[in-house]
Structures are given as structure tokens and as C-alpha cells.
Amino acid sequence: MPDEQIALRSKERRQTLIGVALIIGTVACFAALDASAKWVNQTTDPLQTASVRYLGSFLLVSFFLNPFSRRGILKTQSLKLQCGRALCLTIATFCNFAALRYLPLTEATSINFASPLIVTLIAGPLLGEWIGIRQIGAVVVGFIGVLVITRPGGEGIHPAALLSLITAGSNALYVVTTRLLTARDTPETTMFYTGFVGSILALPILFFVWTTPTDPRVWAAMAATVVFGSLGHWLLILAHRFAPASTLAPFFYVQLVWVALVGFMIFGEVPDGWTLIGGTIVIASGLYLLYQGRVKPTDPAANGDAAKPNETRLGTRRE
């Protein structure tokens, strides 16, 4: 093998490792974001926490993007789609923060991982990415995992689990609209409108629910939601510059490990057996869908898949 090819492959491996490290850092930030929000929510309205997180992140991102002095950032090819995407993420953030007030971190995160399954279902009618029998089976199994976690009709279910399900559905729509916008607007434009529209929606809510914290630790934790949320998104962008999305997608599930660790250290939470079993089922289903999306079937009629190879990607939470 020529030295140039060896050097190129070595460089690609290094870049992949850097991308994986960055994505693990990304989900660690998202876990810290949820933990900070959950801690603040013990004494503060979750709507206030979510509003502060949105407004703070928008100001921080605007400072670095400086949209009013850089040409092109404010120009969008689809304002309605940008607003719809931002609305989906706003709903997901508010519902998730509200759910975290009542649910353990691991349970809320496991339910949120149903988002890729919903993306798989809606990608057909919205994106033209139809799935086959095997993928449908994986989605069904994944939702069984969600039922194992929530246990409807059982004594252990909490109504806040419905908020986590709404979070998963909103995130799925957010992922699909993001896919539609990638061919129309730049990432900087999309980031700006996401924060701008979300802040417009959050600001009026803040006036109705605001209570001034008296504990400095609450202020620090609210600031942490801004920092960890913004840093997580920044690391996410960097990770995708070093490695392809299909390589990075499985490592999003490391977030469950982080939230279990943080939940135990800060709140003394120990995941119950149902959450562990259901979370494992949901993650396995998502990984199978990822595998099916990367492998092109050689005989669609034989394996039951659609003739067109599945392009559906995993959808994950981006608060």
C-alpha cells in the first residue's frame, strides 16, 4: 500500500476518534443540562427554567455568530419551515424540563430515545424515505420498550411520562424539518432562527412564571443550563466535521450512561429494572434501524425491505 494511502487512512482514523470523543462530550453536556434543569426545578417553575435556558443560549449564540454584521445569516429560503422547526424544539424543551421535575433522569431519557422510532415512521410521508417490514418490526419492538418503561395501567407510571412522549414526538418533527432545511439554509441561519423564534415564544412566559431565586446555587444552576446547552450544540457541530453522522449516531446512546451516573451522584436515583429493560429494548431497536439504514439490501424481495434503500437517520434530542 502506498505511503500516501496509509497516511490518509491514519488521518481518517484519528478524525473519527476525535469525532467520537466530541460526541461523547456532547451527550455528557446534554446529561448535565438535564441534571441542572432538574435541580433548579425543585424550587423553580420548569417553564422559568426552560425560558432562561432559551433566552440565555440565544444571547450567547448571537454573541458568537454576530448575525447583524455578517451577511447572509438572516436570509432564509423557508421562513415558515424555520419557524415550525423552532416551535417543535421549543415544545420539546418545555415538555422535557417539566417532565424532569417528576421523573428520574434515566426514565425521561429512555422515553426520549423513542424519537428515532417516530422519525422512522414519519420519514416516509414527509421525506419520501419509506421503510420495509423489518424496519416496521423494529419500530414496533421499540415502542414495546417504551411501554415497558412507562408501564401504562401499572402503579409505577407517572403522568409526566406523557410529557416525555410529547418530547420524543416533537423532537422527531424537529429532526425531519432539520433534514428539509439542510438543502435550503446554512447551519448558522438555522441556529439563529431556532434561538430567535424560541426566545420570542419563551419571553412572554417568563413574565408570568418568574420568581427571583434567593439561593446563589439556583442562579448558578440556571446559568449551567445555558452553558451546557450551548456547549453541547457546539461540540455536536464539531463532531460532525470530523466524522460522518452514521458513525456518530450509536454514541448518542452513551447519554443514558451519563444520566444514570449524574442521577445517582446528584439525586441518589437508581434506575429500576423496568427502566433498564425498556431502555435496552429501545436502544437496540434504534441501533438496528441505524444498521438497516447503512446496509443496502441486495435482494429486497427476499429480506422484506423496500426496494429503495432506507435513508432514515437516528433522531436525537437537541434542546
C-alpha positions in Angstrom: 0.0 0.0 0.0 1.4 3.4 -0.9 2.6 5.7 1.9 0.1 8.3 0.9 -2.9 5.9 1.4 -1.5 4.7 4.7 -1.2 8.3 5.9 -4.7 9.1 4.6 -6.3 6.2 6.4 -4.4 7.1 9.6 -5.7 10.6 9.4 -9.2 9.4 8.8 -9.0 7.1 11.9 -7.7 10.0 14.0 -10.5 12.2 12.8 -13.1 9.5 13.6 -11.7 9.1 17.1 -11.8 12.9 17.6 -15.4 12.9 16.3 -16.4 10.1 18.7 -14.8 11.8 21.6 -16.6 15.0 20.8 -20.0 13.3 20.5 -19.4 11.6 23.9 -18.7 15.1 25.3 -21.8 16.3 23.6 -24.1 13.9 25.3 -22.3 14.5 28.6 -23.3 18.2 28.2 -26.9 17.2 27.5 -26.9 15.0 30.6 -25.5 17.8 32.7 -28.1 20.1 31.1 -30.9 17.8 32.2 -29.5 17.4 35.7 -29.1 21.2 36.1 -32.7 21.7 35.0 -34.0 19.0 37.3 -32.1 20.5 40.2 -33.5 24.0 39.5 -37.0 22.7 39.0 -37.1 21.6 42.6 -37.6 25.2 43.7 -38.5 26.9 40.4 -41.2 26.6 37.8 -40.0 24.4 34.9 -41.3 27.0 32.5 -39.0 29.5 34.0 -36.0 27.2 33.8 -36.7 26.4 30.1 -37.3 30.1 29.3 -34.0 31.2 30.9 -32.2 28.4 29.1 -33.6 29.5 25.7 -33.0 33.2 26.2 -29.5 32.8 27.6 -28.4 30.4 24.8 -29.8 32.7 22.2 -27.9 35.7 23.6 -24.7 33.6 23.8 -25.0 32.2 20.3 -25.9 35.6 18.9 -22.7 37.0 20.5 -20.5 34.5 18.6 -22.5 34.5 15.4 -22.9 38.3 15.3 -25.8 37.9 12.8 -26.4 41.6 12.2 -22.8 42.2 10.9 -22.4 39.1 8.9 -24.2 39.0 5.6 -26.5 36.1 4.7 -27.2 34.7 8.2 -30.6 36.4 8.4 -31.6 35.3 4.9 -33.7 32.1 4.8 -35.3 30.3 1.9 -38.1 29.0 4.0 -39.2 31.2 7.0 -42.3 29.1 7.7 -40.2 25.9 8.0 -37.7 27.6 10.2 -40.4 28.8 12.5 -42.0 25.3 12.5 -38.7 23.7 13.4 -38.1 26.2 16.2 -41.6 25.6 17.5 -41.0 21.8 17.6 -37.8 22.3 19.6 -39.4 24.8 22.0 -42.2 22.4 22.7 -39.7 19.5 23.3 -37.6 21.6 25.6 -40.5 22.8 27.7 -42.1 19.4 28.0 -38.8 17.7 28.8 -38.0 20.2 31.6 -41.5 19.8 33.0 -41.1 16.0 32.9 -37.8 16.1 34.7 -39.4 17.7 37.7 -41.2 14.4 38.4 -39.3 11.6 36.5 -35.9 10.2 37.2 -33.3 11.2 34.7 -32.8 7.7 33.3 -36.6 7.2 32.8 -37.1 10.5 31.0 -34.1 10.0 28.8 -35.1 6.4 27.9 -38.5 7.6 26.8 -36.9 10.4 24.8 -35.0 7.8 22.8 -38.2 6.8 21.2 -37.7 9.8 18.9 -35.7 7.9 16.3 -38.5 5.4 16.1 -41.0 8.2 15.4 -38.7 9.7 12.8 -38.6 6.3 11.0 -42.4 6.3 10.8 -42.9 9.8 9.6 -39.9 10.0 7.2 -42.0 8.1 4.6 -44.8 10.6 4.1 -42.8 13.7 4.9 -39.4 12.9 3.2 -40.3 10.0 0.9 -38.0 7.7 2.8 -40.2 4.6 3.1 -39.3 1.6 5.2 -39.8 -2.1 4.9 -41.2 -4.9 7.0 -38.0 -5.3 9.1 -37.8 -1.7 10.0 -41.5 -1.6 10.9 -40.9 -4.6 13.1 -38.0 -2.8 14.8 -40.2 0.3 15.4 -43.0 -1.9 17.0 -40.4 -3.6 19.2 -39.0 -0.2 20.2 -42.4 1.1 21.2 -42.9 -2.0 23.3 -39.7 -0.9 25.1 -41.4 2.4 25.8 -44.4 0.6 27.2 -42.1 -1.4 29.5 -40.6 1.8 30.8 -43.9 3.7 31.3 -46.0 0.6 32.3 -49.4 2.0 31.5 -52.0 0.9 33.9 -49.4 0.0 36.5 -48.8 1.6 39.8 -45.4 2.9 38.8 -46.5 5.1 35.9 -46.4 8.9 36.4 -48.5 11.3 34.2 -45.2 13.2 33.5 -44.2 10.2 31.2 -46.7 11.6 28.7 -44.7 14.8 28.6 -41.6 12.8 27.7 -43.6 11.1 24.9 -44.6 14.5 23.6 -40.9 15.5 23.8 -40.0 12.5 21.7 -42.7 13.3 19.1 -41.7 17.0 18.9 -38.0 16.0 18.6 -38.9 13.7 15.7 -40.6 16.5 13.8 -37.7 18.8 14.7 -35.3 16.2 13.1 -37.4 15.9 9.9 -37.7 19.7 9.5 -33.9 19.9 10.0 -33.4 17.5 7.2 -35.6 19.6 4.9 -33.8 22.8 5.8 -30.2 21.5 5.2 -30.7 21.9 1.5 -32.1 25.4 1.8 -30.3 27.3 4.5 -26.9 27.4 6.2 -26.4 25.9 9.6 -25.7 29.4 11.0 -29.0 30.6 9.7 -30.9 27.7 11.2 -29.2 28.1 14.5 -30.1 31.8 14.6 -33.8 31.3 13.8 -34.0 28.4 16.3 -32.9 30.6 19.1 -34.7 33.7 17.9 -38.2 32.1 17.5 -37.8 30.1 20.7 -36.8 33.2 22.6 -39.9 35.1 21.2 -42.1 32.2 22.5 -40.3 31.9 25.8 -40.1 35.6 26.8 -43.9 36.2 27.4 -44.0 33.0 29.5 -41.1 34.2 31.7 -43.1 37.3 32.7 -45.9 35.1 34.1 -43.8 32.5 35.9 -40.7 34.4 37.1 -39.7 34.2 40.7 -36.4 35.6 41.8 -34.2 32.9 43.3 -32.7 33.7 46.7 -30.2 30.9 46.7 -27.0 31.6 44.7 -26.8 27.9 43.8 -30.1 28.2 41.9 -28.6 31.1 39.8 -25.5 29.0 39.2 -27.6 26.0 38.1 -29.7 28.1 35.7 -26.5 29.5 34.2 -25.3 25.9 33.9 -28.4 25.1 31.7 -27.3 27.9 29.3 -23.6 26.9 29.3 -24.1 23.1 28.9 -26.8 23.5 26.3 -24.7 25.9 24.2 -21.5 23.9 24.7 -23.3 20.7 23.7 -24.5 22.1 20.4 -21.1 23.5 19.7 -19.4 20.1 20.3 -22.1 18.5 18.2 -21.3 20.6 15.2 -17.5 20.0 15.7 -18.1 16.2 15.9 -19.9 16.1 12.6 -17.0 18.0 11.0 -14.6 15.1 12.0 -16.8 12.1 11.4 -20.0 11.1 9.4 -23.4 11.1 11.1 -23.8 7.3 10.6 -20.6 6.7 12.6 -21.5 9.0 15.4 -25.2 8.1 15.8 -24.7 5.0 18.0 -22.7 7.0 20.5 -25.7 9.2 21.3 -26.9 6.4 23.4 -24.0 6.9 25.8 -26.1 9.7 27.1 -28.1 7.1 29.1 -24.9 6.1 30.9 -24.1 9.7 31.7 -27.6 10.4 33.0 -27.5 7.3 35.2 -24.2 8.4 36.7 -25.3 12.0 37.2 -28.7 11.0 38.5 -27.1 8.7 41.1 -24.4 11.2 42.2 -26.7 14.3 42.5 -30.2 12.9 43.2 -29.4 9.4 44.5 -31.5 7.9 41.7 -31.1 4.2 40.9 -32.8 3.0 37.7 -35.4 0.3 38.4 -35.4 -3.0 36.5 -38.2 -2.0 34.1 -36.4 1.2 33.1 -33.2 -0.7 32.3 -35.1 -3.4 30.4 -37.2 -1.0 28.4 -34.3 1.3 27.7 -32.3 -1.6 26.4 -35.1 -2.6 24.1 -35.5 1.0 22.8 -31.7 1.4 22.2 -31.5 -2.0 20.4 -34.3 -1.1 18.1 -32.7 2.3 17.3 -29.3 0.7 16.6 -31.0 -1.9 14.3 -32.7 0.9 12.4 -29.3 2.6 12.0 -27.8 -0.6 10.8 -30.6 -1.1 8.2 -30.1 2.5 7.1 -26.4 1.8 6.4 -26.7 -1.5 4.6 -28.2 -1.6 1.1 -30.2 -4.8 0.6 -29.1 -6.9 -2.2 -32.4 -8.6 -2.6 -35.3 -6.5 -1.3 -37.9 -9.1 -2.1 -36.0 -11.8 -0.1 -35.5 -9.8 3.0 -38.8 -7.9 3.1 -37.3 -4.4 2.8 -38.4 -1.8 0.4 -36.7 -1.6 -3.0 -35.3 1.8 -2.2 -32.6 1.6 0.5 -33.6 3.2 3.7 -32.1 6.6 4.3 -33.6 7.3 7.7 -31.2 8.5 10.3 -31.5 8.4 14.0 -33.2 11.5 15.6 -31.9 12.7 18.9 -32.8 15.4 21.3 -31.4 18.8 20.7 -32.5 21.2 23.3 
